[in-house]
Amino acid sequence: MVCLVARDPLDGFTVQGLCVFQHAAQEAELLMIAVDPMRRRQGIGLQLLKAGLARLQAQAQAVSTCFLEVAESNPAARGLYQTLGFADVGRRKAYYPPATPGSPADDAIIMRLDLSTLC
């Protein structure tokens, strides 16, 4: 498991974001990424993802592929993942519960990244 935390450089304490990957053999999965809403759009998520993927590659049994699931209705997250080279490879219908009562459930888009494409 790889867990990373981004802290505020001014106080060294305040958490700005975090991400968690799990891996087995040569495959990994991004389980969670979160960035403080007041800190979004500052590159923190991208830095966390890059650092986590680099750690996965550097391990003794280097991970070659990473998967994740993201809500279809989350274009910001999907754009971030696409920036790194993740591509859509599948869909889980009605995976996420409705955001509000009476609204439809959201599909999860499964994305995959071949880590050999990272520099």
MODELLER restraints for C-alpha pairs under 7 A, 6 or more apart:
rsr = mdl.restraints
at = mdl.atoms
rsr.add(forms.Gaussian(group=physical.xy_distance, feature=features.Distance(at['CA:1:A'], at['CA:21:A']), mean=5.68, stdev=0.5))
rsr.add(forms.Gaussian(group=physical.xy_distance, feature=features.Distance(at['CA:1:A'], at['CA:22:A']), mean=4.45, stdev=0.5))
rsr.add(forms.Gaussian(group=physical.xy_distance, feature=features.Distance(at['CA:1:A'], at['CA:23:A']), mean=6.16, stdev=0.5))
rsr.add(forms.Gaussian(group=physical.xy_distance, feature=features.Distance(at['CA:2:A'], at['CA:20:A']), mean=5.73, stdev=0.5))
rsr.add(forms.Gaussian(group=physical.xy_distance, feature=features.Distance(at['CA:2:A'], at['CA:21:A']), mean=5.08, stdev=0.5))
rsr.add(forms.Gaussian(group=physical.xy_distance, feature=features.Distance(at['CA:2:A'], at['CA:22:A']), mean=6.38, stdev=0.5))
rsr.add(forms.Gaussian(group=physical.xy_distance, feature=features.Distance(at['CA:2:A'], at['CA:52:A']), mean=6.69, stdev=0.5))
rsr.add(forms.Gaussian(group=physical.xy_distance, feature=features.Distance(at['CA:3:A'], at['CA:19:A']), mean=5.82, stdev=0.5))
rsr.add(forms.Gaussian(group=physical.xy_distance, feature=features.Distance(at['CA:3:A'], at['CA:20:A']), mean=4.48, stdev=0.5))
rsr.add(forms.Gaussian(group=physical.xy_distance, feature=features.Distance(at['CA:3:A'], at['CA:21:A']), mean=6.45, stdev=0.5))
rsr.add(forms.Gaussian(group=physical.xy_distance, feature=features.Distance(at['CA:4:A'], at['CA:18:A']), mean=5.47, stdev=0.5))
rsr.add(forms.Gaussian(group=physical.xy_distance, feature=features.Distance(at['CA:4:A'], at['CA:19:A']), mean=5.42, stdev=0.5))
rsr.add(forms.Gaussian(group=physical.xy_distance, feature=features.Distance(at['CA:4:A'], at['CA:20:A']), mean=6.57, stdev=0.5))
rsr.add(forms.Gaussian(group=physical.xy_distance, feature=features.Distance(at['CA:4:A'], at['CA:48:A']), mean=6.80, stdev=0.5))
rsr.add(forms.Gaussian(group=physical.xy_distance, feature=features.Distance(at['CA:4:A'], at['CA:52:A']), mean=6.95, stdev=0.5))
rsr.add(forms.Gaussian(group=physical.xy_distance, feature=features.Distance(at['CA:5:A'], at['CA:15:A']), mean=6.90, stdev=0.5))
rsr.add(forms.Gaussian(group=physical.xy_distance, feature=features.Distance(at['CA:5:A'], at['CA:17:A']), mean=5.88, stdev=0.5))
rsr.add(forms.Gaussian(group=physical.xy_distance, feature=features.Distance(at['CA:5:A'], at['CA:18:A']), mean=4.33, stdev=0.5))
rsr.add(forms.Gaussian(group=physical.xy_distance, feature=features.Distance(at['CA:5:A'], at['CA:19:A']), mean=6.74, stdev=0.5))
rsr.add(forms.Gaussian(group=physical.xy_distance, feature=features.Distance(at['CA:6:A'], at['CA:15:A']), mean=5.96, stdev=0.5))
rsr.add(forms.Gaussian(group=physical.xy_distance, feature=features.Distance(at['CA:6:A'], at['CA:16:A']), mean=5.35, stdev=0.5))
rsr.add(forms.Gaussian(group=physical.xy_distance, feature=features.Distance(at['CA:6:A'], at['CA:17:A']), mean=5.07, stdev=0.5))
rsr.add(forms.Gaussian(group=physical.xy_distance, feature=features.Distance(at['CA:6:A'], at['CA:18:A']), mean=5.98, stdev=0.5))
rsr.add(forms.Gaussian(group=physical.xy_distance, feature=features.Distance(at['CA:7:A'], at['CA:13:A']), mean=5.85, stdev=0.5))
rsr.add(forms.Gaussian(group=physical.xy_distance, feature=features.Distance(at['CA:7:A'], at['CA:14:A']), mean=5.43, stdev=0.5))
rsr.add(forms.Gaussian(group=physical.xy_distance, feature=features.Distance(at['CA:7:A'], at['CA:15:A']), mean=4.52, stdev=0.5))
rsr.add(forms.Gaussian(group=physical.xy_distance, feature=features.Distance(at['CA:7:A'], at['CA:16:A']), mean=5.29, stdev=0.5))
rsr.add(forms.Gaussian(group=physical.xy_distance, feature=features.Distance(at['CA:8:A'], at['CA:14:A']), mean=5.29, stdev=0.5))
rsr.add(forms.Gaussian(group=physical.xy_distance, feature=features.Distance(at['CA:8:A'], at['CA:15:A']), mean=6.31, stdev=0.5))
rsr.add(forms.Gaussian(group=physical.xy_distance, feature=features.Distance(at['CA:8:A'], at['CA:16:A']), mean=6.15, stdev=0.5))
rsr.add(forms.Gaussian(group=physical.xy_distance, feature=features.Distance(at['CA:16:A'], at['CA:35:A']), mean=5.83, stdev=0.5))
rsr.add(forms.Gaussian(group=physical.xy_distance, feature=features.Distance(at['CA:16:A'], at['CA:36:A']), mean=5.31, stdev=0.5))
rsr.add(forms.Gaussian(group=physical.xy_distance, feature=features.Distance(at['CA:16:A'], at['CA:39:A']), mean=6.56, stdev=0.5))
rsr.add(forms.Gaussian(group=physical.xy_distance, feature=features.Distance(at['CA:17:A'], at['CA:34:A']), mean=5.37, stdev=0.5))
rsr.add(forms.Gaussian(group=physical.xy_distance, feature=features.Distance(at['CA:17:A'], at['CA:35:A']), mean=4.02, stdev=0.5))
rsr.add(forms.Gaussian(group=physical.xy_distance, feature=features.Distance(at['CA:17:A'], at['CA:36:A']), mean=5.87, stdev=0.5))
rsr.add(forms.Gaussian(group=physical.xy_distance, feature=features.Distance(at['CA:17:A'], at['CA:44:A']), mean=6.92, stdev=0.5))
rsr.add(forms.Gaussian(group=physical.xy_distance, feature=features.Distance(at['CA:18:A'], at['CA:33:A']), mean=5.69, stdev=0.5))
rsr.add(forms.Gaussian(group=physical.xy_distance, feature=features.Distance(at['CA:18:A'], at['CA:34:A']), mean=5.49, stdev=0.5))
rsr.add(forms.Gaussian(group=physical.xy_distance, feature=features.Distance(at['CA:18:A'], at['CA:35:A']), mean=6.58, stdev=0.5))
rsr.add(forms.Gaussian(group=physical.xy_distance, feature=features.Distance(at['CA:18:A'], at['CA:48:A']), mean=6.96, stdev=0.5))
rsr.add(forms.Gaussian(group=physical.xy_distance, feature=features.Distance(at['CA:19:A'], at['CA:32:A']), mean=5.40, stdev=0.5))
rsr.add(forms.Gaussian(group=physical.xy_distance, feature=features.Distance(at['CA:19:A'], at['CA:33:A']), mean=4.15, stdev=0.5))
rsr.add(forms.Gaussian(group=physical.xy_distance, feature=features.Distance(at['CA:19:A'], at['CA:34:A']), mean=6.45, stdev=0.5))
rsr.add(forms.Gaussian(group=physical.xy_distance, feature=features.Distance(at['CA:19:A'], at['CA:48:A']), mean=6.55, stdev=0.5))
rsr.add(forms.Gaussian(group=physical.xy_distance, feature=features.Distance(at['CA:20:A'], at['CA:30:A']), mean=6.11, stdev=0.5))
rsr.add(forms.Gaussian(group=physical.xy_distance, feature=features.Distance(at['CA:20:A'], at['CA:31:A']), mean=5.54, stdev=0.5))
rsr.add(forms.Gaussian(group=physical.xy_distance, feature=features.Distance(at['CA:20:A'], at['CA:32:A']), mean=5.27, stdev=0.5))
rsr.add(forms.Gaussian(group=physical.xy_distance, feature=features.Distance(at['CA:20:A'], at['CA:33:A']), mean=6.54, stdev=0.5))
rsr.add(forms.Gaussian(group=physical.xy_distance, feature=features.Distance(at['CA:21:A'], at['CA:28:A']), mean=6.59, stdev=0.5))
rsr.add(forms.Gaussian(group=physical.xy_distance, feature=features.Distance(at['CA:21:A'], at['CA:29:A']), mean=5.51, stdev=0.5))
rsr.add(forms.Gaussian(group=physical.xy_distance, feature=features.Distance(at['CA:21:A'], at['CA:30:A']), mean=4.45, stdev=0.5))
rsr.add(forms.Gaussian(group=physical.xy_distance, feature=features.Distance(at['CA:21:A'], at['CA:31:A']), mean=5.42, stdev=0.5))
rsr.add(forms.Gaussian(group=physical.xy_distance, feature=features.Distance(at['CA:22:A'], at['CA:28:A']), mean=5.58, stdev=0.5))
rsr.add(forms.Gaussian(group=physical.xy_distance, feature=features.Distance(at['CA:22:A'], at['CA:29:A']), mean=5.47, stdev=0.5))
rsr.add(forms.Gaussian(group=physical.xy_distance, feature=features.Distance(at['CA:22:A'], at['CA:30:A']), mean=6.69, stdev=0.5))
rsr.add(forms.Gaussian(group=physical.xy_distance, feature=features.Distance(at['CA:22:A'], at['CA:31:A']), mean=6.88, stdev=0.5))
rsr.add(forms.Gaussian(group=physical.xy_distance, feature=features.Distance(at['CA:23:A'], at['CA:29:A']), mean=6.30, stdev=0.5))
rsr.add(forms.Gaussian(group=physical.xy_distance, feature=features.Distance(at['CA:25:A'], at['CA:61:A']), mean=6.72, stdev=0.5))
rsr.add(forms.Gaussian(group=physical.xy_distance, feature=features.Distance(at['CA:25:A'], at['CA:63:A']), mean=6.95, stdev=0.5))
rsr.add(forms.Gaussian(group=physical.xy_distance, feature=features.Distance(at['CA:26:A'], at['CA:61:A']), mean=6.70, stdev=0.5))
rsr.add(forms.Gaussian(group=physical.xy_distance, feature=features.Distance(at['CA:26:A'], at['CA:62:A']), mean=6.20, stdev=0.5))
rsr.add(forms.Gaussian(group=physical.xy_distance, feature=features.Distance(at['CA:26:A'], at['CA:63:A']), mean=4.06, stdev=0.5))
rsr.add(forms.Gaussian(group=physical.xy_distance, feature=features.Distance(at['CA:26:A'], at['CA:64:A']), mean=5.32, stdev=0.5))
rsr.add(forms.Gaussian(group=physical.xy_distance, feature=features.Distance(at['CA:26:A'], at['CA:65:A']), mean=6.56, stdev=0.5))
rsr.add(forms.Gaussian(group=physical.xy_distance, feature=features.Distance(at['CA:27:A'], at['CA:63:A']), mean=5.44, stdev=0.5))
rsr.add(forms.Gaussian(group=physical.xy_distance, feature=features.Distance(at['CA:27:A'], at['CA:64:A']), mean=6.20, stdev=0.5))
rsr.add(forms.Gaussian(group=physical.xy_distance, feature=features.Distance(at['CA:27:A'], at['CA:65:A']), mean=5.00, stdev=0.5))
rsr.add(forms.Gaussian(group=physical.xy_distance, feature=features.Distance(at['CA:27:A'], at['CA:66:A']), mean=5.82, stdev=0.5))
rsr.add(forms.Gaussian(group=physical.xy_distance, feature=features.Distance(at['CA:28:A'], at['CA:63:A']), mean=6.56, stdev=0.5))
rsr.add(forms.Gaussian(group=physical.xy_distance, feature=features.Distance(at['CA:28:A'], at['CA:65:A']), mean=6.22, stdev=0.5))
rsr.add(forms.Gaussian(group=physical.xy_distance, feature=features.Distance(at['CA:28:A'], at['CA:66:A']), mean=4.57, stdev=0.5))
rsr.add(forms.Gaussian(group=physical.xy_distance, feature=features.Distance(at['CA:28:A'], at['CA:67:A']), mean=6.27, stdev=0.5))
rsr.add(forms.Gaussian(group=physical.xy_distance, feature=features.Distance(at['CA:29:A'], at['CA:66:A']), mean=5.32, stdev=0.5))
rsr.add(forms.Gaussian(group=physical.xy_distance, feature=features.Distance(at['CA:29:A'], at['CA:67:A']), mean=4.68, stdev=0.5))
rsr.add(forms.Gaussian(group=physical.xy_distance, feature=features.Distance(at['CA:29:A'], at['CA:68:A']), mean=5.54, stdev=0.5))
rsr.add(forms.Gaussian(group=physical.xy_distance, feature=features.Distance(at['CA:30:A'], at['CA:67:A']), mean=6.38, stdev=0.5))
rsr.add(forms.Gaussian(group=physical.xy_distance, feature=features.Distance(at['CA:30:A'], at['CA:68:A']), mean=5.14, stdev=0.5))
rsr.add(forms.Gaussian(group=physical.xy_distance, feature=features.Distance(at['CA:35:A'], at['CA:45:A']), mean=6.45, stdev=0.5))
rsr.add(forms.Gaussian(group=physical.xy_distance, feature=features.Distance(at['CA:46:A'], at['CA:80:A']), mean=6.93, stdev=0.5))
rsr.add(forms.Gaussian(group=physical.xy_distance, feature=features.Distance(at['CA:56:A'], at['CA:62:A']), mean=6.30, stdev=0.5))
rsr.add(forms.Gaussian(group=physical.xy_distance, feature=features.Distance(at['CA:56:A'], at['CA:63:A']), mean=5.62, stdev=0.5))
rsr.add(forms.Gaussian(group=physical.xy_distance, feature=features.Distance(at['CA:57:A'], at['CA:63:A']), mean=5.23, stdev=0.5))
rsr.add(forms.Gaussian(group=physical.xy_distance, feature=features.Distance(at['CA:64:A'], at['CA:114:A']), mean=6.04, stdev=0.5))
rsr.add(forms.Gaussian(group=physical.xy_distance, feature=features.Distance(at['CA:64:A'], at['CA:115:A']), mean=5.09, stdev=0.5))
rsr.add(forms.Gaussian(group=physical.xy_distance, feature=features.Distance(at['CA:64:A'], at['CA:116:A']), mean=6.47, stdev=0.5))
rsr.add(forms.Gaussian(group=physical.xy_distance, feature=features.Distance(at['CA:65:A'], at['CA:112:A']), mean=7.00, stdev=0.5))
rsr.add(forms.Gaussian(group=physical.xy_distance, feature=features.Distance(at['CA:65:A'], at['CA:113:A']), mean=5.66, stdev=0.5))
rsr.add(forms.Gaussian(group=physical.xy_distance, feature=features.Distance(at['CA:65:A'], at['CA:114:A']), mean=4.75, stdev=0.5))
rsr.add(forms.Gaussian(group=physical.xy_distance, feature=features.Distance(at['CA:65:A'], at['CA:115:A']), mean=5.53, stdev=0.5))
rsr.add(forms.Gaussian(group=physical.xy_distance, feature=features.Distance(at['CA:66:A'], at['CA:112:A']), mean=5.70, stdev=0.5))
rsr.add(forms.Gaussian(group=physical.xy_distance, feature=features.Distance(at['CA:66:A'], at['CA:113:A']), mean=5.19, stdev=0.5))
rsr.add(forms.Gaussian(group=physical.xy_distance, feature=features.Distance(at['CA:66:A'], at['CA:114:A']), mean=6.72, stdev=0.5))
rsr.add(forms.Gaussian(group=physical.xy_distance, feature=features.Distance(at['CA:67:A'], at['CA:111:A']), mean=5.57, stdev=0.5))
rsr.add(forms.Gaussian(group=physical.xy_distance, feature=features.Distance(at['CA:67:A'], at['CA:112:A']), mean=4.51, stdev=0.5))
rsr.add(forms.Gaussian(group=physical.xy_distance, feature=features.Distance(at['CA:67:A'], at['CA:113:A']), mean=6.47, stdev=0.5))
rsr.add(forms.Gaussian(group=physical.xy_distance, feature=features.Distance(at['CA:68:A'], at['CA:110:A']), mean=5.78, stdev=0.5))
rsr.add(forms.Gaussian(group=physical.xy_distance, feature=features.Distance(at['CA:68:A'], at['CA:111:A']), mean=5.35, stdev=0.5))
rsr.add(forms.Gaussian(group=physical.xy_distance, feature=features.Distance(at['CA:68:A'], at['CA:112:A']), mean=6.68, stdev=0.5))
rsr.add(forms.Gaussian(group=physical.xy_distance, feature=features.Distance(at['CA:69:A'], at['CA:108:A']), mean=5.75, stdev=0.5))
rsr.add(forms.Gaussian(group=physical.xy_distance, feature=features.Distance(at['CA:69:A'], at['CA:109:A']), mean=5.48, stdev=0.5))
rsr.add(forms.Gaussian(group=physical.xy_distance, feature=features.Distance(at['CA:69:A'], at['CA:110:A']), mean=4.57, stdev=0.5))
rsr.add(forms.Gaussian(group=physical.xy_distance, feature=features.Distance(at['CA:69:A'], at['CA:111:A']), mean=6.21, stdev=0.5))
rsr.add(forms.Gaussian(group=physical.xy_distance, feature=features.Distance(at['CA:70:A'], at['CA:78:A']), mean=6.90, stdev=0.5))
rsr.add(forms.Gaussian(group=physical.xy_distance, feature=features.Distance(at['CA:70:A'], at['CA:108:A']), mean=5.28, stdev=0.5))
rsr.add(forms.Gaussian(group=physical.xy_distance, feature=features.Distance(at['CA:70:A'], at['CA:109:A']), mean=5.29, stdev=0.5))
rsr.add(forms.Gaussian(group=physical.xy_distance, feature=features.Distance(at['CA:70:A'], at['CA:110:A']), mean=6.68, stdev=0.5))
rsr.add(forms.Gaussian(group=physical.xy_distance, feature=features.Distance(at['CA:71:A'], at['CA:106:A']), mean=6.39, stdev=0.5))
rsr.add(forms.Gaussian(group=physical.xy_distance, feature=features.Distance(at['CA:71:A'], at['CA:107:A']), mean=5.98, stdev=0.5))
rsr.add(forms.Gaussian(group=physical.xy_distance, feature=features.Distance(at['CA:71:A'], at['CA:108:A']), mean=4.61, stdev=0.5))
rsr.add(forms.Gaussian(group=physical.xy_distance, feature=features.Distance(at['CA:71:A'], at['CA:109:A']), mean=6.12, stdev=0.5))
rsr.add(forms.Gaussian(group=physical.xy_distance, feature=features.Distance(at['CA:72:A'], at['CA:106:A']), mean=6.60, stdev=0.5))
rsr.add(forms.Gaussian(group=physical.xy_distance, feature=features.Distance(at['CA:72:A'], at['CA:107:A']), mean=5.64, stdev=0.5))
rsr.add(forms.Gaussian(group=physical.xy_distance, feature=features.Distance(at['CA:72:A'], at['CA:108:A']), mean=5.70, stdev=0.5))
rsr.add(forms.Gaussian(group=physical.xy_distance, feature=features.Distance(at['CA:72:A'], at['CA:109:A']), mean=5.81, stdev=0.5))
rsr.add(forms.Gaussian(group=physical.xy_distance, feature=features.Distance(at['CA:85:A'], at['CA:113:A']), mean=6.11, stdev=0.5))
rsr.add(forms.Gaussian(group=physical.xy_distance, feature=features.Distance(at['CA:86:A'], at['CA:111:A']), mean=5.73, stdev=0.5))
rsr.add(forms.Gaussian(group=physical.xy_distance, feature=features.Distance(at['CA:86:A'], at['CA:112:A']), mean=5.13, stdev=0.5))
rsr.add(forms.Gaussian(group=physical.xy_distance, feature=features.Distance(at['CA:86:A'], at['CA:113:A']), mean=4.49, stdev=0.5))
rsr.add(forms.Gaussian(group=physical.xy_distance, feature=features.Distance(at['CA:87:A'], at['CA:111:A']), mean=5.13, stdev=0.5))
rsr.add(forms.Gaussian(group=physical.xy_distance, feature=features.Distance(at['CA:87:A'], at['CA:112:A']), mean=5.41, stdev=0.5))
rsr.add(forms.Gaussian(group=physical.xy_distance, feature=features.Distance(at['CA:87:A'], at['CA:113:A']), mean=6.53, stdev=0.5))
rsr.add(forms.Gaussian(group=physical.xy_distance, feature=features.Distance(at['CA:88:A'], at['CA:109:A']), mean=6.56, stdev=0.5))
rsr.add(forms.Gaussian(group=physical.xy_distance, feature=features.Distance(at['CA:88:A'], at['CA:110:A']), mean=5.82, stdev=0.5))
rsr.add(forms.Gaussian(group=physical.xy_distance, feature=features.Distance(at['CA:88:A'], at['CA:111:A']), mean=4.40, stdev=0.5))
rsr.add(forms.Gaussian(group=physical.xy_distance, feature=features.Distance(at['CA:88:A'], at['CA:112:A']), mean=6.53, stdev=0.5))
rsr.add(forms.Gaussian(group=physical.xy_distance, feature=features.Distance(at['CA:89:A'], at['CA:110:A']), mean=5.67, stdev=0.5))
rsr.add(forms.Gaussian(group=physical.xy_distance, feature=features.Distance(at['CA:89:A'], at['CA:111:A']), mean=5.45, stdev=0.5))
rsr.add(forms.Gaussian(group=physical.xy_distance, feature=features.Distance(at['CA:89:A'], at['CA:112:A']), mean=6.44, stdev=0.5))
rsr.add(forms.Gaussian(group=physical.xy_distance, feature=features.Distance(at['CA:90:A'], at['CA:109:A']), mean=6.00, stdev=0.5))
rsr.add(forms.Gaussian(group=physical.xy_distance, feature=features.Distance(at['CA:90:A'], at['CA:110:A']), mean=4.85, stdev=0.5))
rsr.add(forms.Gaussian(group=physical.xy_distance, feature=features.Distance(at['CA:91:A'], at['CA:107:A']), mean=6.67, stdev=0.5))
rsr.add(forms.Gaussian(group=physical.xy_distance, feature=features.Distance(at['CA:91:A'], at['CA:108:A']), mean=5.60, stdev=0.5))
rsr.add(forms.Gaussian(group=physical.xy_distance, feature=features.Distance(at['CA:91:A'], at['CA:109:A']), mean=4.61, stdev=0.5))
rsr.add(forms.Gaussian(group=physical.xy_distance, feature=features.Distance(at['CA:91:A'], at['CA:110:A']), mean=5.55, stdev=0.5))
rsr.add(forms.Gaussian(group=physical.xy_distance, feature=features.Distance(at['CA:92:A'], at['CA:107:A']), mean=5.60, stdev=0.5))
rsr.add(forms.Gaussian(group=physical.xy_distance, feature=features.Distance(at['CA:92:A'], at['CA:108:A']), mean=5.00, stdev=0.5))
rsr.add(forms.Gaussian(group=physical.xy_distance, feature=features.Distance(at['CA:92:A'], at['CA:109:A']), mean=6.52, stdev=0.5))
rsr.add(forms.Gaussian(group=physical.xy_distance, feature=features.Distance(at['CA:93:A'], at['CA:107:A']), mean=4.67, stdev=0.5))
rsr.add(forms.Gaussian(group=physical.xy_distance, feature=features.Distance(at['CA:93:A'], at['CA:108:A']), mean=6.62, stdev=0.5))
rsr.add(forms.Gaussian(group=physical.xy_distance, feature=features.Distance(at['CA:94:A'], at['CA:105:A']), mean=4.76, stdev=0.5))
rsr.add(forms.Gaussian(group=physical.xy_distance, feature=features.Distance(at['CA:94:A'], at['CA:106:A']), mean=4.97, stdev=0.5))
rsr.add(forms.Gaussian(group=physical.xy_distance, feature=features.Distance(at['CA:94:A'], at['CA:107:A']), mean=4.59, stdev=0.5))
rsr.add(forms.Gaussian(group=physical.xy_distance, feature=features.Distance(at['CA:95:A'], at['CA:105:A']), mean=6.86, stdev=0.5))
rsr.add(forms.Gaussian(group=physical.xy_distance, feature=features.Distance(at['CA:95:A'], at['CA:106:A']), mean=6.07, stdev=0.5))
rsr.add(forms.Gaussian(group=physical.xy_distance, feature=features.Distance(at['CA:95:A'], at['CA:107:A']), mean=5.19, stdev=0.5))
rsr.add(forms.Gaussian(group=physical.xy_distance, feature=features.Distance(at['CA:95:A'], at['CA:108:A']), mean=5.61, stdev=0.5))
rsr.add(forms.Gaussian(group=physical.xy_distance, feature=features.Distance(at['CA:96:A'], at['CA:105:A']), mean=5.65, stdev=0.5))
rsr.add(forms.Gaussian(group=physical.xy_distance, feature=features.Distance(at['CA:96:A'], at['CA:106:A']), mean=4.97, stdev=0.5))
rsr.add(forms.Gaussian(group=physical.xy_distance, feature=features.Distance(at['CA:96:A'], at['CA:107:A']), mean=6.30, stdev=0.5))
rsr.add(forms.Gaussian(group=physical.xy_distance, feature=features.Distance(at['CA:96:A'], at['CA:108:A']), mean=6.85, stdev=0.5))
rsr.add(forms.Gaussian(group=physical.xy_distance, feature=features.Distance(at['CA:97:A'], at['CA:105:A']), mean=4.82, stdev=0.5))
rsr.add(forms.Gaussian(group=physical.xy_distance, feature=features.Distance(at['CA:97:A'], at['CA:106:A']), mean=6.50, stdev=0.5))
rsr.add(forms.Gaussian(group=physical.xy_distance, feature=features.Distance(at['CA:98:A'], at['CA:104:A']), mean=5.31, stdev=0.5))
rsr.add(forms.Gaussian(group=physical.xy_distance, feature=features.Distance(at['CA:98:A'], at['CA:105:A']), mean=4.24, stdev=0.5))
rsr.add(forms.Gaussian(group=physical.xy_distance, feature=features.Distance(at['CA:98:A'], at['CA:106:A']), mean=6.53, stdev=0.5))
